[in-house]
Amino acid sequence: MFAEKAIDQTDKAEFYRELAGQLSALLEGESDAIANAANTSALIFQMMPDLNWAGFYFLYSEDELVVGPFQGKPACVRIPVGRGVCGSAVAQGSSILVEDVQAFPGHIACDAASRSELVVPLLHEGRILGVLDLDSPLPGRFDGVDQAGVESLAAIYTSACSWDE
Ligand code: SME
């Protein structure tokens, strides 16, 4: 059984280094992308304070994201590339940090409680496979340290998984 360990929140960069270590241990020896997405979203939701949604959207075709494993309220299933925060992150090929979702044009509200959002693309050999999406009920919940930390978690996830068709 994997036992997650509470991590001190005082130093956020250190928090993400420890969380990255726990994620690597959790995914070790498993390459199934769905199984690993399920456990990654569960670990993130359990360990990161002030989240109301944490999960994956996958790019199975060029123009549309489809929801994958997540923790939180039921979510929109399909998001066209270029729409919402998730589709915009895919279109621009980089992370998007939204301090106030109400000020983001085209934000798709899956849970009315969400106030801020961080979306990180899943990158593998120059390809975007989908996104890791975190929502918070607090405005301005995420900063640059969170972005770098969650990007490192996404990289651990993508490199643990097998992406061969
Ligand atoms: N807010 C996202 C939609 C996904 S949910 O937050 C789970 C967006 O604007 O793309």
Backbone and ligand atoms as CSV (ligand in chain L), in Angstrom:
chain,resi,resn,atom,element,x,y,z
A,1,MET,N,N,0.840,-1.198,0.000
A,1,MET,CA,C,0.000,0.000,0.000
A,1,MET,C,C,0.876,1.248,0.000
A,2,PHE,N,N,0.493,2.216,-0.821
A,2,PHE,CA,C,1.240,3.486,-0.831
A,2,PHE,C,C,0.678,4.367,0.269
A,3,ALA,N,N,1.553,4.864,1.143
A,3,ALA,CA,C,1.087,5.769,2.198
A,3,ALA,C,C,1.673,7.150,1.953
A,4,GLU,N,N,0.791,8.104,1.556
A,4,GLU,CA,C,1.302,9.452,1.361
A,4,GLU,C,C,1.634,10.045,2.722
A,5,LYS,N,N,2.639,10.932,2.732
A,5,LYS,CA,C,3.075,11.544,3.994
A,5,LYS,C,C,2.765,13.021,3.941
A,6,ALA,N,N,2.188,13.559,5.004
A,6,ALA,CA,C,1.902,14.997,5.039
A,6,ALA,C,C,3.208,15.768,4.826
A,7,ILE,N,N,3.136,16.865,4.058
A,7,ILE,CA,C,4.339,17.647,3.767
A,7,ILE,C,C,4.161,19.053,4.327
A,8,ASP,N,N,5.209,19.543,4.950
A,8,ASP,CA,C,5.207,20.901,5.490
A,8,ASP,C,C,5.003,21.911,4.345
A,9,GLN,N,N,4.113,22.876,4.561
A,9,GLN,CA,C,3.748,23.812,3.481
A,9,GLN,C,C,4.555,25.117,3.534
A,10,THR,N,N,5.419,25.277,4.555
A,10,THR,CA,C,6.052,26.592,4.744
A,10,THR,C,C,6.905,27.005,3.554
A,11,ASP,N,N,7.719,26.076,3.056
A,11,ASP,CA,C,8.560,26.387,1.893
A,11,ASP,C,C,7.941,25.687,0.689
A,12,LYS,N,N,7.309,26.480,-0.183
A,12,LYS,CA,C,6.530,25.879,-1.263
A,12,LYS,C,C,7.396,25.120,-2.274
A,13,ALA,N,N,8.597,25.645,-2.554
A,13,ALA,CA,C,9.476,24.939,-3.498
A,13,ALA,C,C,9.859,23.577,-2.923
A,14,GLU,N,N,10.132,23.554,-1.630
A,14,GLU,CA,C,10.471,22.293,-0.955
A,14,GLU,C,C,9.254,21.355,-0.935
A,15,PHE,N,N,8.083,21.932,-0.721
A,15,PHE,CA,C,6.841,21.138,-0.765
A,15,PHE,C,C,6.737,20.385,-2.095
A,16,TYR,N,N,7.000,21.095,-3.204
A,16,TYR,CA,C,6.887,20.444,-4.514
A,16,TYR,C,C,7.990,19.423,-4.742
A,17,ARG,N,N,9.196,19.666,-4.190
A,17,ARG,CA,C,10.257,18.651,-4.322
A,17,ARG,C,C,9.831,17.367,-3.609
A,18,GLU,N,N,9.243,17.502,-2.429
A,18,GLU,CA,C,8.811,16.303,-1.691
A,18,GLU,C,C,7.631,15.624,-2.383
A,19,LEU,N,N,6.708,16.439,-2.884
A,19,LEU,CA,C,5.546,15.857,-3.572
A,19,LEU,C,C,6.006,15.123,-4.836
A,20,ALA,N,N,6.987,15.686,-5.540
A,20,ALA,CA,C,7.545,15.040,-6.736
A,20,ALA,C,C,8.144,13.682,-6.356
A,21,GLY,N,N,8.822,13.618,-5.226
A,21,GLY,CA,C,9.397,12.347,-4.765
A,21,GLY,C,C,8.310,11.322,-4.468
A,22,GLN,N,N,7.230,11.773,-3.850
A,22,GLN,CA,C,6.120,10.858,-3.539
A,22,GLN,C,C,5.436,10.380,-4.821
A,23,LEU,N,N,5.304,11.305,-5.798
A,23,LEU,CA,C,4.659,10.914,-7.063
A,23,LEU,C,C,5.521,9.891,-7.808
A,24,SER,N,N,6.839,10.122,-7.858
A,24,SER,CA,C,7.731,9.162,-8.527
A,24,SER,C,C,7.601,7.789,-7.882
A,25,ALA,N,N,7.557,7.749,-6.555
A,25,ALA,CA,C,7.433,6.470,-5.849
A,25,ALA,C,C,6.083,5.814,-6.161
A,26,LEU,N,N,5.041,6.641,-6.233
A,26,LEU,CA,C,3.694,6.116,-6.491
A,26,LEU,C,C,3.572,5.501,-7.886
A,27,LEU,N,N,4.239,6.114,-8.872
A,27,LEU,CA,C,4.088,5.657,-10.262
A,27,LEU,C,C,5.139,4.620,-10.671
A,28,GLU,N,N,6.116,4.390,-9.812
A,28,GLU,CA,C,7.221,3.510,-10.156
A,28,GLU,C,C,6.731,2.120,-10.572
A,29,GLY,N,N,7.211,1.643,-11.732
A,29,GLY,CA,C,6.883,0.293,-12.176
A,29,GLY,C,C,5.549,0.188,-12.886
A,30,GLU,N,N,4.835,1.313,-13.081
A,30,GLU,CA,C,3.539,1.278,-13.774
A,30,GLU,C,C,3.579,2.249,-14.952
A,31,SER,N,N,3.178,1.792,-16.136
A,31,SER,CA,C,3.245,2.672,-17.300
A,31,SER,C,C,1.876,2.938,-17.928
A,32,ASP,N,N,0.806,2.425,-17.328
A,32,ASP,CA,C,-0.529,2.651,-17.895
A,32,ASP,C,C,-0.956,4.097,-17.650
A,33,ALA,N,N,-1.252,4.811,-18.746
A,33,ALA,CA,C,-1.507,6.253,-18.660
A,33,ALA,C,C,-2.766,6.580,-17.849
A,34,ILE,N,N,-3.793,5.750,-17.946
A,34,ILE,CA,C,-5.035,6.031,-17.215
A,34,ILE,C,C,-4.861,5.712,-15.730
A,35,ALA,N,N,-4.251,4.569,-15.448
A,35,ALA,CA,C,-4.008,4.208,-14.041
A,35,ALA,C,C,-3.137,5.268,-13.373
A,36,ASN,N,N,-2.089,5.693,-14.061
A,36,ASN,CA,C,-1.192,6.693,-13.475
A,36,ASN,C,C,-1.867,8.058,-13.341
A,37,ALA,N,N,-2.748,8.402,-14.279
A,37,ALA,CA,C,-3.476,9.675,-14.174
A,37,ALA,C,C,-4.409,9.637,-12.962
A,38,ALA,N,N,-5.039,8.470,-12.742
A,38,ALA,CA,C,-5.941,8.332,-11.592
A,38,ALA,C,C,-5.166,8.538,-10.290
A,39,ASN,N,N,-4.024,7.874,-10.163
A,39,ASN,CA,C,-3.262,8.013,-8.917
A,39,ASN,C,C,-2.620,9.386,-8.784
A,40,THR,N,N,-2.204,9.983,-9.907
A,40,THR,CA,C,-1.599,11.328,-9.843
A,40,THR,C,C,-2.633,12.344,-9.377
A,41,SER,N,N,-3.852,12.280,-9.926
A,41,SER,CA,C,-4.868,13.251,-9.515
A,41,SER,C,C,-5.262,13.020,-8.056
A,42,ALA,N,N,-5.297,11.760,-7.629
A,42,ALA,CA,C,-5.648,11.470,-6.227
A,42,ALA,C,C,-4.582,12.021,-5.277
A,43,LEU,N,N,-3.301,11.818,-5.627
A,43,LEU,CA,C,-2.224,12.313,-4.754
A,43,LEU,C,C,-2.246,13.842,-4.681
A,44,ILE,N,N,-2.385,14.485,-5.829
A,44,ILE,CA,C,-2.391,15.957,-5.859
A,44,ILE,C,C,-3.564,16.500,-5.035
A,45,PHE,N,N,-4.738,15.920,-5.250
A,45,PHE,CA,C,-5.941,16.420,-4.559
A,45,PHE,C,C,-5.834,16.233,-3.042
A,46,GLN,N,N,-5.192,15.110,-2.670
A,46,GLN,CA,C,-5.004,14.799,-1.246
A,46,GLN,C,C,-3.978,15.723,-0.593
A,47,MET,N,N,-2.916,16.045,-1.322
A,47,MET,CA,C,-1.769,16.721,-0.714
A,47,MET,C,C,-1.794,18.238,-0.847
A,48,MET,N,N,-2.349,18.764,-1.945
A,48,MET,CA,C,-2.305,20.216,-2.147
A,48,MET,C,C,-3.511,20.866,-1.478
A,49,PRO,N,N,-3.285,21.873,-0.643
A,49,PRO,CA,C,-4.410,22.525,0.016
A,49,PRO,C,C,-5.223,23.395,-0.952
A,50,ASP,N,N,-6.487,23.585,-0.610
A,50,ASP,CA,C,-7.358,24.550,-1.305
A,50,ASP,C,C,-7.569,24.245,-2.784
A,51,LEU,N,N,-7.814,22.978,-3.103
A,51,LEU,CA,C,-8.211,22.622,-4.467
A,51,LEU,C,C,-9.655,22.134,-4.432
A,52,ASN,N,N,-10.423,22.417,-5.489
A,52,ASN,CA,C,-11.735,21.781,-5.603
A,52,ASN,C,C,-11.829,20.873,-6.822
A,53,TRP,N,N,-10.758,20.838,-7.625
A,53,TRP,CA,C,-10.735,19.921,-8.786
A,53,TRP,C,C,-9.277,19.717,-9.178
A,54,ALA,N,N,-8.917,18.486,-9.472
A,54,ALA,CA,C,-7.564,18.185,-9.959
A,54,ALA,C,C,-7.675,17.007,-10.901
A,55,GLY,N,N,-7.259,17.194,-12.153
A,55,GLY,CA,C,-7.377,16.057,-13.061
A,55,GLY,C,C,-6.846,16.315,-14.446
A,56,PHE,N,N,-7.162,15.363,-15.314
A,56,PHE,CA,C,-6.553,15.293,-16.638
A,56,PHE,C,C,-7.586,15.475,-17.745
A,57,TYR,N,N,-7.149,16.123,-18.812
A,57,TYR,CA,C,-7.870,16.091,-20.084
A,57,TYR,C,C,-6.889,15.574,-21.126
A,58,PHE,N,N,-7.332,14.640,-21.972
A,58,PHE,CA,C,-6.441,14.055,-22.982
A,58,PHE,C,C,-6.843,14.493,-24.386
A,59,LEU,N,N,-5.815,14.600,-25.222
A,59,LEU,CA,C,-5.994,15.024,-26.612
A,59,LEU,C,C,-5.968,13.765,-27.487
A,60,TYR,N,N,-7.128,13.150,-27.667
A,60,TYR,CA,C,-7.173,11.928,-28.480
A,60,TYR,C,C,-7.261,12.259,-29.967
A,61,SER,N,N,-7.690,13.489,-30.280
A,61,SER,CA,C,-7.686,13.947,-31.674
A,61,SER,C,C,-7.048,15.330,-31.646
A,62,GLU,N,N,-6.801,15.899,-32.824
A,62,GLU,CA,C,-6.084,17.182,-32.895
A,62,GLU,C,C,-6.851,18.351,-32.291
A,63,ASP,N,N,-8.195,18.249,-32.328
A,63,ASP,CA,C,-8.955,19.467,-32.050
A,63,ASP,C,C,-9.822,19.431,-30.800
A,64,GLU,N,N,-9.706,18.383,-29.990
A,64,GLU,CA,C,-10.617,18.276,-28.852
A,64,GLU,C,C,-9.970,17.552,-27.674
A,65,LEU,N,N,-10.168,18.107,-26.477
A,65,LEU,CA,C,-9.744,17.433,-25.244
A,65,LEU,C,C,-10.920,16.633,-24.689
A,66,VAL,N,N,-10.604,15.484,-24.077
A,66,VAL,CA,C,-11.627,14.651,-23.430
A,66,VAL,C,C,-11.201,14.425,-21.989
A,67,VAL,N,N,-12.146,14.553,-21.077
A,67,VAL,CA,C,-11.796,14.434,-19.653
A,67,VAL,C,C,-11.249,13.043,-19.337
A,68,GLY,N,N,-10.267,13.001,-18.456
A,68,GLY,CA,C,-9.679,11.747,-17.985
A,68,GLY,C,C,-9.901,11.620,-16.488
A,69,PRO,N,N,-9.092,10.834,-15.814
A,69,PRO,CA,C,-9.246,10.668,-14.369
A,69,PRO,C,C,-9.093,11.997,-13.622
A,70,PHE,N,N,-9.921,12.184,-12.603
A,70,PHE,CA,C,-9.860,13.431,-11.831
A,70,PHE,C,C,-10.443,13.213,-10.446
A,71,GLN,N,N,-10.259,14.214,-9.596
A,71,GLN,CA,C,-10.897,14.281,-8.289
A,71,GLN,C,C,-11.651,15.604,-8.245
A,72,GLY,N,N,-12.864,15.567,-7.711
A,72,GLY,CA,C,-13.669,16.784,-7.655
A,72,GLY,C,C,-15.040,16.515,-8.233
A,73,LYS,N,N,-15.783,17.591,-8.499
A,73,LYS,CA,C,-17.138,17.420,-9.032
A,73,LYS,C,C,-17.096,16.949,-10.476
A,74,PRO,N,N,-18.154,16.264,-10.944
A,74,PRO,CA,C,-18.226,15.877,-12.364
A,74,PRO,C,C,-17.962,17.088,-13.250
A,75,ALA,N,N,-17.253,16.846,-14.366
A,75,ALA,CA,C,-16.748,17.965,-15.176
A,75,ALA,C,C,-17.207,17.868,-16.624
A,76,CYS,N,N,-17.022,18.974,-17.365
A,76,CYS,CA,C,-17.304,18.992,-18.802
A,76,CYS,C,C,-16.466,17.896,-19.449
A,77,VAL,N,N,-17.077,17.130,-20.353
A,77,VAL,CA,C,-16.364,15.983,-20.946
A,77,VAL,C,C,-15.441,16.431,-22.065
A,78,ARG,N,N,-15.948,17.237,-22.990
A,78,ARG,CA,C,-15.150,17.606,-24.171
A,78,ARG,C,C,-14.908,19.110,-24.228
A,79,ILE,N,N,-13.665,19.493,-24.500
A,79,ILE,CA,C,-13.301,20.911,-24.623
A,79,ILE,C,C,-12.549,21.094,-25.931
A,80,PRO,N,N,-13.095,21.909,-26.855
A,80,PRO,CA,C,-12.385,22.136,-28.111
A,80,PRO,C,C,-11.048,22.851,-27.870
A,81,VAL,N,N,-10.011,22.475,-28.636
A,81,VAL,CA,C,-8.722,23.175,-28.554
A,81,VAL,C,C,-8.970,24.647,-28.878
A,82,GLY,N,N,-8.398,25.529,-28.061
A,82,GLY,CA,C,-8.603,26.967,-28.250
A,82,GLY,C,C,-9.691,27.526,-27.370
A,83,ARG,N,N,-10.480,26.633,-26.719
A,83,ARG,CA,C,-11.576,27.119,-25.851
A,83,ARG,C,C,-11.235,26.915,-24.381
A,84,GLY,N,N,-11.693,27.825,-23.553
A,84,GLY,CA,C,-11.469,27.705,-22.117
A,84,GLY,C,C,-9.989,27.790,-21.775
A,85,VAL,N,N,-9.695,27.598,-20.508
A,85,VAL,CA,C,-8.287,27.668,-20.081
A,85,VAL,C,C,-7.545,26.435,-20.600
A,86,CYS,N,N,-8.205,25.270,-20.510
A,86,CYS,CA,C,-7.542,24.027,-20.946
A,86,CYS,C,C,-7.246,24.046,-22.435
A,87,GLY,N,N,-8.259,24.384,-23.239
A,87,GLY,CA,C,-8.062,24.411,-24.695
A,87,GLY,C,C,-7.074,25.485,-25.126
A,88,SER,N,N,-7.016,26.590,-24.373
A,88,SER,CA,C,-6.056,27.659,-24.688
A,88,SER,C,C,-4.626,27.208,-24.379
A,89,ALA,N,N,-4.454,26.450,-23.281
A,89,ALA,CA,C,-3.109,25.952,-22.934
A,89,ALA,C,C,-2.598,25.011,-24.031
A,90,VAL,N,N,-3.499,24.207,-24.597
A,90,VAL,CA,C,-3.095,23.317,-25.692
A,90,VAL,C,C,-2.738,24.154,-26.925
A,91,ALA,N,N,-3.593,25.134,-27.255
A,91,ALA,CA,C,-3.360,25.959,-28.451
A,91,ALA,C,C,-2.031,26.701,-28.363
A,92,GLN,N,N,-1.687,27.197,-27.183
A,92,GLN,CA,C,-0.426,27.955,-27.074
A,92,GLN,C,C,0.758,27.073,-26.674
A,93,GLY,N,N,0.507,25.849,-26.282
A,93,GLY,CA,C,1.586,24.909,-25.979
A,93,GLY,C,C,2.343,25.213,-24.707
A,94,SER,N,N,1.709,25.962,-23.799
A,94,SER,CA,C,2.381,26.246,-22.526
A,94,SER,C,C,1.343,26.414,-21.420
A,95,SER,N,N,1.840,26.441,-20.181
A,95,SER,CA,C,0.956,26.526,-19.015
A,95,SER,C,C,0.206,27.857,-18.973
A,96,ILE,N,N,-0.996,27.817,-18.380
A,96,ILE,CA,C,-1.744,29.057,-18.139
A,96,ILE,C,C,-2.145,29.098,-16.666
A,97,LEU,N,N,-1.790,30.213,-16.041
A,97,LEU,CA,C,-2.118,30.444,-14.633
A,97,LEU,C,C,-3.152,31.572,-14.607
A,98,VAL,N,N,-4.324,31.264,-14.087
A,98,VAL,CA,C,-5.411,32.256,-14.072
A,98,VAL,C,C,-5.719,32.631,-12.620
A,99,GLU,N,N,-5.411,33.862,-12.261
A,99,GLU,CA,C,-5.622,34.287,-10.867
A,99,GLU,C,C,-7.099,34.489,-10.558
A,100,ASP,N,N,-7.867,34.900,-11.587
A,100,ASP,CA,C,-9.297,35.154,-11.398
A,100,ASP,C,C,-10.025,34.626,-12.633
A,101,VAL,N,N,-10.679,33.477,-12.479
A,101,VAL,CA,C,-11.306,32.851,-13.654
A,101,VAL,C,C,-12.409,33.733,-14.253
A,102,GLN,N,N,-13.018,34.584,-13.411
A,102,GLN,CA,C,-14.092,35.431,-13.944
A,102,GLN,C,C,-13.550,36.484,-14.900
A,103,ALA,N,N,-12.243,36.736,-14.832
A,103,ALA,CA,C,-11.630,37.726,-15.724
A,103,ALA,C,C,-10.977,37.064,-16.944
A,104,PHE,N,N,-11.103,35.731,-17.054
A,104,PHE,CA,C,-10.497,35.036,-18.206
A,104,PHE,C,C,-11.568,34.841,-19.266
A,105,PRO,N,N,-11.414,35.490,-20.426
A,105,PRO,CA,C,-12.458,35.370,-21.446
A,105,PRO,C,C,-12.574,33.914,-21.913
A,106,GLY,N,N,-13.793,33.389,-21.888
A,106,GLY,CA,C,-14.014,32.027,-22.387
A,106,GLY,C,C,-13.787,30.945,-21.361
A,107,HIS,N,N,-13.479,31.314,-20.123
A,107,HIS,CA,C,-13.321,30.295,-19.077
A,107,HIS,C,C,-14.561,29.407,-19.028
A,108,ILE,N,N,-14.346,28.086,-18.949
A,108,ILE,CA,C,-15.475,27.155,-18.884
A,108,ILE,C,C,-15.675,26.767,-17.427
A,109,ALA,N,N,-16.821,27.121,-16.864
A,109,ALA,CA,C,-17.069,26.847,-15.444
A,109,ALA,C,C,-17.687,25.472,-15.284
A,110,CYS,N,N,-16.904,24.520,-14.800
A,110,CYS,CA,C,-17.436,23.181,-14.517
A,110,CYS,C,C,-17.970,23.151,-13.103
A,111,ASP,N,N,-17.312,23.851,-12.198
A,111,ASP,CA,C,-17.747,23.951,-10.807
A,111,ASP,C,C,-17.822,25.450,-10.501
A,112,ALA,N,N,-19.010,25.911,-10.152
A,112,ALA,CA,C,-19.211,27.347,-9.921
A,112,ALA,C,C,-18.342,27.876,-8.788
A,113,ALA,N,N,-17.815,26.957,-7.941
A,113,ALA,CA,C,-16.980,27.390,-6.811
A,113,ALA,C,C,-15.575,27.806,-7.257
A,114,SER,N,N,-15.153,27.425,-8.460
A,114,SER,CA,C,-13.765,27.702,-8.878
A,114,SER,C,C,-13.522,29.192,-9.029
A,115,ARG,N,N,-12.392,29.646,-8.473
A,115,ARG,CA,C,-12.030,31.068,-8.565
A,115,ARG,C,C,-10.684,31.279,-9.254
A,116,SER,N,N,-9.785,30.288,-9.140
A,116,SER,CA,C,-8.505,30.395,-9.845
A,116,SER,C,C,-8.146,29.024,-10.403
A,117,GLU,N,N,-7.216,29.023,-11.374
A,117,GLU,CA,C,-6.969,27.784,-12.122
A,117,GLU,C,C,-5.539,27.754,-12.636
A,118,LEU,N,N,-4.976,26.546,-12.691
A,118,LEU,CA,C,-3.642,26.344,-13.266
A,118,LEU,C,C,-3.722,25.161,-14.223
A,119,VAL,N,N,-3.374,25.405,-15.471
A,119,VAL,CA,C,-3.415,24.337,-16.477
A,119,VAL,C,C,-2.019,24.160,-17.072
A,120,VAL,N,N,-1.541,22.914,-17.022
A,120,VAL,CA,C,-0.183,22.593,-17.459
A,120,VAL,C,C,-0.265,21.550,-18.571
A,121,PRO,N,N,0.355,21.810,-19.720
A,121,PRO,CA,C,0.294,20.804,-20.789
A,121,PRO,C,C,1.111,19.557,-20.447
A,122,LEU,N,N,0.668,18.425,-20.968
A,122,LEU,CA,C,1.423,17.174,-20.837
A,122,LEU,C,C,2.253,17.035,-22.103
A,123,LEU,N,N,3.557,17.138,-21.955
A,123,LEU,CA,C,4.447,17.151,-23.115
A,123,LEU,C,C,5.249,15.861,-23.181
A,124,HIS,N,N,5.351,15.287,-24.395
A,124,HIS,CA,C,6.146,14.069,-24.577
A,124,HIS,C,C,6.747,14.089,-25.974
A,125,GLU,N,N,8.064,14.108,-26.032
A,125,GLU,CA,C,8.790,14.133,-27.309
A,125,GLU,C,C,8.223,15.191,-28.247
A,126,GLY,N,N,8.017,16.396,-27.723
A,126,GLY,CA,C,7.564,17.514,-28.543
A,126,GLY,C,C,6.084,17.511,-28.869
A,127,ARG,N,N,5.365,16.511,-28.385
A,127,ARG,CA,C,3.926,16.414,-28.640
A,127,ARG,C,C,3.150,16.804,-27.392
A,128,ILE,N,N,1.941,17.390,-27.565
A,128,ILE,CA,C,1.063,17.641,-26.412
A,128,ILE,C,C,0.043,16.511,-26.346
A,129,LEU,N,N,0.021,15.845,-25.212
A,129,LEU,CA,C,-0.862,14.682,-25.047
A,129,LEU,C,C,-2.159,15.056,-24.346
A,130,GLY,N,N,-2.162,16.225,-23.714
A,130,GLY,CA,C,-3.324,16.651,-22.941
A,130,GLY,C,C,-2.887,17.690,-21.940
A,131,VAL,N,N,-3.683,17.849,-20.883
A,131,VAL,CA,C,-3.331,18.830,-19.843
A,131,VAL,C,C,-3.630,18.249,-18.462
A,132,LEU,N,N,-2.913,18.797,-17.491
A,132,LEU,CA,C,-3.224,18.579,-16.073
A,132,LEU,C,C,-3.849,19.892,-15.594
A,133,ASP,N,N,-5.056,19.806,-15.039
A,133,ASP,CA,C,-5.834,20.999,-14.695
A,133,ASP,C,C,-6.111,21.022,-13.184
A,134,LEU,N,N,-5.773,22.114,-12.532
A,134,LEU,CA,C,-6.076,22.280,-11.108
A,134,LEU,C,C,-6.961,23.506,-10.919
A,135,ASP,N,N,-8.013,23.354,-10.127
A,135,ASP,CA,C,-8.916,24.471,-9.817
A,135,ASP,C,C,-8.923,24.711,-8.320
A,136,SER,N,N,-9.121,25.967,-7.943
A,136,SER,CA,C,-9.195,26.315,-6.523
A,136,SER,C,C,-10.390,27.231,-6.269
A,137,PRO,N,N,-11.016,27.081,-5.099
A,137,PRO,CA,C,-12.095,28.016,-4.738
A,137,PRO,C,C,-11.549,29.362,-4.257
A,138,LEU,N,N,-10.223,29.465,-4.116
A,138,LEU,CA,C,-9.623,30.730,-3.658
A,138,LEU,C,C,-9.098,31.538,-4.836
A,139,PRO,N,N,-9.393,32.844,-4.910
A,139,PRO,CA,C,-8.790,33.661,-5.958
A,139,PRO,C,C,-7.270,33.718,-5.750
A,140,GLY,N,N,-6.508,33.701,-6.813
A,140,GLY,CA,C,-5.054,33.840,-6.710
A,140,GLY,C,C,-4.372,32.708,-5.953
A,141,ARG,N,N,-4.947,31.514,-5.979
A,141,ARG,CA,C,-4.386,30.375,-5.237
A,141,ARG,C,C,-3.009,29.963,-5.773
A,142,PHE,N,N,-2.783,30.136,-7.086
A,142,PHE,CA,C,-1.564,29.621,-7.706
A,142,PHE,C,C,-0.615,30.755,-8.085
A,143,ASP,N,N,0.702,30.504,-7.880
A,143,ASP,CA,C,1.701,31.476,-8.330
A,143,ASP,C,C,2.759,30.749,-9.165
A,144,GLY,N,N,3.843,31.444,-9.467
A,144,GLY,CA,C,4.887,30.871,-10.320
A,144,GLY,C,C,5.542,29.635,-9.711
A,145,VAL,N,N,5.624,29.591,-8.384
A,145,VAL,CA,C,6.209,28.409,-7.727
A,145,VAL,C,C,5.284,27.206,-7.927
A,146,ASP,N,N,3.967,27.442,-7.800
A,146,ASP,CA,C,3.007,26.352,-8.074
A,146,ASP,C,C,3.124,25.904,-9.521
A,147,GLN,N,N,3.231,26.869,-10.428
A,147,GLN,CA,C,3.314,26.503,-11.848
A,147,GLN,C,C,4.538,25.614,-12.108
A,148,ALA,N,N,5.707,26.040,-11.613
A,148,ALA,CA,C,6.925,25.239,-11.816
A,148,ALA,C,C,6.780,23.872,-11.137
A,149,GLY,N,N,6.187,23.863,-9.945
A,149,GLY,CA,C,6.021,22.603,-9.213
A,149,GLY,C,C,5.089,21.652,-9.947
A,150,VAL,N,N,3.967,22.167,-10.435
A,150,VAL,CA,C,2.994,21.303,-11.106
A,150,VAL,C,C,3.540,20.874,-12.476
A,151,GLU,N,N,4.319,21.730,-13.127
A,151,GLU,CA,C,4.977,21.314,-14.378
A,151,GLU,C,C,5.920,20.138,-14.106
A,152,SER,N,N,6.609,20.159,-12.967
A,152,SER,CA,C,7.504,19.031,-12.671
A,152,SER,C,C,6.693,17.766,-12.379
A,153,LEU,N,N,5.524,17.891,-11.755
A,153,LEU,CA,C,4.666,16.716,-11.526
A,153,LEU,C,C,4.165,16.153,-12.858
A,154,ALA,N,N,3.779,17.063,-13.764
A,154,ALA,CA,C,3.293,16.623,-15.080
A,154,ALA,C,C,4.394,15.883,-15.838
A,155,ALA,N,N,5.640,16.360,-15.697
A,155,ALA,CA,C,6.762,15.709,-16.390
A,155,ALA,C,C,7.017,14.318,-15.802
A,156,ILE,N,N,6.884,14.173,-14.488
A,156,ILE,CA,C,7.048,12.844,-13.862
A,156,ILE,C,C,5.965,11.908,-14.393
A,157,TYR,N,N,4.733,12.423,-14.482
A,157,TYR,CA,C,3.619,11.613,-14.997
A,157,TYR,C,C,3.878,11.174,-16.448
A,158,THR,N,N,4.220,12.131,-17.329
A,158,THR,CA,C,4.365,11.760,-18.749
A,158,THR,C,C,5.539,10.803,-18.941
A,159,SER,N,N,6.626,10.989,-18.176
A,159,SER,CA,C,7.765,10.095,-18.419
A,159,SER,C,C,7.546,8.708,-17.795
A,160,ALA,N,N,6.628,8.591,-16.832
A,160,ALA,CA,C,6.342,7.269,-16.264
A,160,ALA,C,C,5.496,6.413,-17.203
A,161,CYS,N,N,4.730,7.092,-18.095
A,161,CYS,CA,C,3.732,6.374,-18.901
A,161,CYS,C,C,4.274,5.944,-20.257
A,162,SER,N,N,3.673,4.891,-20.778
A,162,SER,CA,C,3.982,4.441,-22.131
A,162,SER,C,C,2.977,5.094,-23.086
A,163,TRP,N,N,3.487,5.759,-24.123
A,163,TRP,CA,C,2.594,6.483,-25.048
A,163,TRP,C,C,2.585,5.869,-26.432
A,164,ASP,N,N,3.081,4.624,-26.550
A,164,ASP,CA,C,3.083,3.966,-27.865
A,164,ASP,C,C,1.648,3.618,-28.247
A,165,GLU,N,N,1.352,3.853,-29.541
A,165,GLU,CA,C,-0.007,3.533,-29.988
A,165,GLU,C,C,-0.187,2.027,-30.145
L,1,SME,N1,N,-12.158,25.571,-16.378
L,1,SME,C1,C,-11.678,24.735,-17.447
L,1,SME,C2,C,-12.628,23.597,-17.727
L,1,SME,C3,C,-12.322,22.352,-17.006
L,1,SME,S1,S,-12.820,22.373,-15.426
L,1,SME,O1,O,-12.211,23.469,-14.688
L,1,SME,C4,C,-12.599,20.950,-14.664
L,1,SME,C5,C,-11.444,25.552,-18.687
L,1,SME,O2,O,-11.812,26.728,-18.746
L,1,SME,O3,O,-10.885,25.008,-19.642
